[in-house]
């Protein structure tokens, strides 16, 4: 990957070590490199401790069927090399998601917005409906019935997405890549 020629990014990046090239793919004047870097330090703790980050009550939950052309339909993966582990999500058109993390296997119902918000994020609400009770990459498991809300920013290529706690690039903590449609 060639170096970014944006002077604002070069200035922001100078004291920082770029990791795996993905930082440059996401950094922009609206999301300085320092904020993108901070997500790498939060990814393992936030992601593997509970499939999603912000718990909410399940009132009014109704899964959302998704068109085949929705950018989040398909198989997504994040590698966690420090833990020699990975997480994989399969988002189905019927409004369900299958996931695996180490020995843990989950099935979820999802509500995912059909179009991004004006700020470019899809709202993703997830409720665990099946769980095999085994440990995930962090050694814990996600409780049956756990409901969480996150926000997803799909990369323009459609090949990656950021998982975020809010509609704000500063709150993003994990980058998934597409394995298949």
N, C-alpha and C positions, 0 to 999 in steps of 0.2 A: 504494500500500500504506500502510495506516495505521501510525502509530508504535506500537512495542511498549510496553505499559503496565506490564510487569514491572519493579518498581523495581531489582531486582538487575541486569537487563539494561541499563536506562537508565544506571545508575551505571557499569557496565562500558563502555558505548558512548560516554559523554560525551567522552573525549579522542580518540576514533577516528572516522575518516570512513567511513561506510557506503558500500559500493560495490555497485551494481546491485540492491540490495534483498535479495539472497540470503542475506546474513549474518544478517539477522533471521529468515529462514525456518528456519535451522538452529541458531541459538544457543539455549541453554537453561541452567538452573543447572548441569546436568551437563557442558555443553560451553560454557564462557564465550566471549563474543564475541571475546576476544583470540585464542583458539585457532582459531576459525573464520576470523578474519582472516589468521592465519599461513598458512593453506592457500593463500590467493591468491598469496602470495609464492613458494610451492613448486611451484605447478601446472605452469608451463611447463617448468622444468628437469627435474622428475621425470617428467612425463607424456610429453613428446615425445622425450626422450632414449632411452627404451626402453618400448615399449607398456605395460608394467607395471613395478612398482618393485622387487620382491624376487625375485631369481632363485633357483631351486631345481632339483634334479636331477629327471629325468623318471621315476624309478623308481615303478612302481605306478600310472602314469597311465592312467585309463580315462574317456573322455568320458561326460558325464551327459546323457541325453535329458531334456528338460524338458517339463512339461505346458504346453499353450497358455495356461493361466491363471497361469503363473509370472510374478511381477512384473518379471523382467528380460528376458523375451522381447520382442523388438521392436527398434526403431531408436532409438539414443541418440546425442547429439551434445554436444560441448563446443566453444565458439568461443574462439579464442586471438587476440584483437584486436591485441595487441602484435606478433604475428608475421603478422598478416593471414592467418590460417590457421584450420582447424578439424580436429577428429578426429571420426569417426563410426564407431560400432559397430553391427552388426546381429547380435543374439543369436537363433539359430535353435533350434527345438524339438528338432532332432536332436543337440544337443550341440556345435554348431559356432558360430563367430563370424566374420563378415567385417568387416574394418576398413579405413578409409582415413585417411591423414594426408598432406596435400599430394599428392605423386605416388606415395607408397608405398601398396600394396595388400597386405593380409595375409589369410590364412585360418588359423584356429586351431581346435583342439579344446579344449573347456572342460569343467571339472568345477565345477559351481556347486551349492552346497547347495540342497536342495529347500525347506527352511524356514530361517528365520533362527535364529541361536544365541540363547541366553537373554539376551545383551546386544544383540540386534537386528541383527546383521550376517550377511550371506551370505558364505561363503568362496567365492572365485572363483580357480580355478587355470586357467591358460591356456598352451597350447603352440602355437607357430607351426609350421604344417605346409606353408604355401605363402607365398612372398614374391616380389614382382616385382623386388626389388633396387633400387628407386628410393628417393630421399630422402624422409624424413618432414618434418614442420613444423620440426624442429630442424636439418635437413640431414643426418641420419644415417639408417641403416635398422636394423631389428630382425632379428637373425640367425635363420635357419632353425633350428628346433629349440629356440629360446629358451623356457624354461618359467618362469613367474612366479606368485606367489601374492599376491592382494590381498583386501581385505575391503570389502564394499559395504553401505552403509546406505541403504535406500530411504526416501524421504520419504513420510509418511503419505498424501499426495495420489497417489502412484504416478507422478508426473510428473517426478521428479528422483531422482538418486542421488548419493551421495558415494563416491568411490574413496579407499580408505584403506590404509595400510601394515600396520595392526594393527586389532584390535577395540577401537579407542579413537578417539573423535572428535578428539583432539589430533593423530592421525596422518593425518587426511584431507587430501588435497591437490588434489582436482579435483571439480567438480560437473558432471554431465552432465544434460541435459534430454531428455525423451522427444519424438522426432519423430513416431513412429507405433507402433502395436502390432504 
